[in-house]
Amino acid sequence: MENNKALDILKTAILMEKRGMALYEEVVARTQSEEVKMIFQIMADEEKVHAKYLAEQFKSYMSTNTFTRQDLSTSDGDEKIVDMILSGNIKNQINAAGFEAAAIGAAIDMETKAIEVYRNRANESTDENEKALFNWLADWERGHYEVLLKLDNELKERIWADNDFWPF
């Protein structure tokens, strides 16, 4: 039973990462803004790395029924994205009610779900390598979530100000 649960969570996790990558690549393909392209390409590339780690674990688990220890590298992608957001220029390149903003909202939901799935599995697991993998993924997705949420909040504030939604 535990074998099936571990395989199911790995398959679910790989699918979530591939869906995230597909969403981010669609934004890259559709946006005209070079900065928006850069942000979403960084995030798509990171999702690809996550899927690779998960696929390696899936293969290992299928053959040995255990998780292998991996060198779980980190990325400075989120810091690059935060710097671009804080520069202020990117907020002006995104229509707060347009496609990119809608993609940001969808991505926030995807990242929230990924964090939940990964953290829950890390907490349930008794395998230290599995626990390390899913905690690492949850933390990395949390970084994506925070970046996206910051950008979304700044876009909402801009649209509220532009449309006189403020009560004062």
C-alpha positions in Angstrom: 0.0 0.0 0.0 2.8 2.5 0.9 4.5 1.6 -2.4 1.4 2.6 -4.3 1.0 5.8 -2.3 4.6 6.8 -2.9 4.2 6.2 -6.7 0.9 8.0 -6.8 2.4 11.1 -5.1 5.4 11.0 -7.4 3.1 10.8 -10.5 0.9 13.6 -9.2 4.0 15.7 -8.4 5.5 15.2 -11.9 2.2 16.1 -13.4 1.9 19.3 -11.3 5.4 20.4 -12.3 4.7 19.8 -16.0 1.4 21.7 -15.8 3.2 24.6 -14.1 5.9 24.5 -16.8 3.2 24.5 -19.6 1.4 27.5 -18.0 4.6 29.5 -17.7 5.7 28.6 -21.2 2.4 29.8 -22.5 2.8 33.1 -20.9 6.3 33.4 -22.4 4.9 32.6 -25.8 2.0 35.1 -25.6 3.4 38.1 -23.8 5.1 41.0 -25.6 7.0 42.2 -22.5 10.6 41.0 -22.4 10.7 41.3 -18.6 7.5 39.2 -18.2 9.0 36.6 -20.6 12.1 36.5 -18.5 10.2 36.0 -15.2 8.0 33.2 -16.6 10.9 31.5 -18.4 12.9 31.4 -15.2 9.9 29.8 -13.4 9.3 27.3 -16.3 13.0 26.3 -16.2 12.7 25.7 -12.4 9.6 23.6 -12.9 11.5 21.5 -15.4 14.3 20.9 -12.8 11.6 19.9 -10.3 10.1 17.4 -12.7 13.6 16.0 -13.4 14.3 15.4 -9.7 10.9 13.7 -9.4 11.3 11.6 -12.4 14.7 10.4 -11.1 13.0 9.5 -7.8 10.2 7.7 -9.6 12.7 5.5 -11.5 14.6 4.8 -8.3 11.5 3.9 -6.4 10.2 1.6 -9.2 13.5 -0.3 -9.2 14.5 -0.3 -5.5 11.3 0.6 -3.6 13.2 3.4 -1.9 14.0 7.1 -2.4 17.6 7.9 -3.2 19.5 10.8 -1.7 19.9 13.6 -4.2 21.9 16.8 -4.3 19.0 19.2 -4.1 20.4 22.3 -5.6 18.9 25.7 -5.2 18.3 28.5 -7.6 18.7 32.2 -7.5 15.7 32.6 -9.9 13.3 33.9 -7.3 15.8 36.6 -6.3 16.2 37.7 -9.9 12.4 37.8 -10.3 12.0 39.9 -7.0 14.6 42.4 -8.3 12.7 42.8 -11.5 9.4 43.3 -9.7 10.9 45.8 -7.3 12.3 47.7 -10.2 8.7 48.8 -10.8 9.0 48.6 -14.6 7.4 45.2 -14.9 4.2 46.3 -13.1 3.7 48.8 -15.9 4.1 46.2 -18.6 1.3 43.9 -17.3 -2.3 44.8 -17.8 -3.8 44.1 -14.4 -6.9 42.7 -15.9 -5.2 41.0 -18.9 -3.8 37.6 -19.8 -0.6 37.9 -17.8 -2.4 38.9 -14.7 -4.9 36.0 -15.1 -1.9 33.7 -15.6 -0.4 35.0 -12.4 -3.6 34.3 -10.5 -3.7 30.7 -11.9 -0.1 30.2 -11.1 -0.7 31.3 -7.5 -3.4 28.7 -7.2 -1.1 26.0 -8.7 1.8 26.9 -6.4 -0.5 26.8 -3.4 -1.7 23.3 -4.3 1.9 22.2 -4.9 3.0 23.5 -1.5 0.1 21.7 0.2 0.8 18.4 -1.6 4.5 18.5 -1.0 4.3 19.5 2.6 1.7 16.9 3.4 3.7 14.2 1.8 6.9 15.3 3.7 5.0 15.2 7.0 3.6 11.7 6.2 6.8 10.2 5.0 9.0 8.0 7.2 11.8 7.9 4.5 14.3 10.6 5.2 15.2 11.0 1.5 11.6 11.3 0.5 11.0 13.8 3.4 14.0 15.9 2.3 12.8 15.9 -1.4 9.3 17.0 -0.6 10.3 19.6 2.0 12.8 21.0 -0.5 10.1 21.2 -3.2 7.6 22.8 -0.8 10.1 25.4 0.1 11.0 26.2 -3.5 7.3 26.4 -4.5 6.7 28.7 -1.5 9.3 31.0 -3.0 7.4 31.0 -6.3 4.2 31.6 -4.5 5.5 34.6 -2.6 6.9 36.2 -5.7 3.7 35.7 -7.6 1.6 37.0 -4.7 3.7 40.1 -4.4 3.3 40.9 -8.1 -0.4 40.1 -8.0 -0.9 42.4 -5.0 1.0 45.2 -6.7 -1.1 44.8 -9.9 -4.3 44.9 -7.9 -3.3 48.0 -6.1 -2.5 49.7 -9.4 -5.9 48.8 -10.9 -7.7 49.9 -7.8 -5.9 53.2 -7.9 -6.5 53.6 -11.7 -10.2 53.0 -11.2 -10.7 55.0 -8.0 -11.5 52.0 -5.9 -10.0 53.6 -2.8 -12.5 54.8 -0.2 -10.5 58.0 0.5 
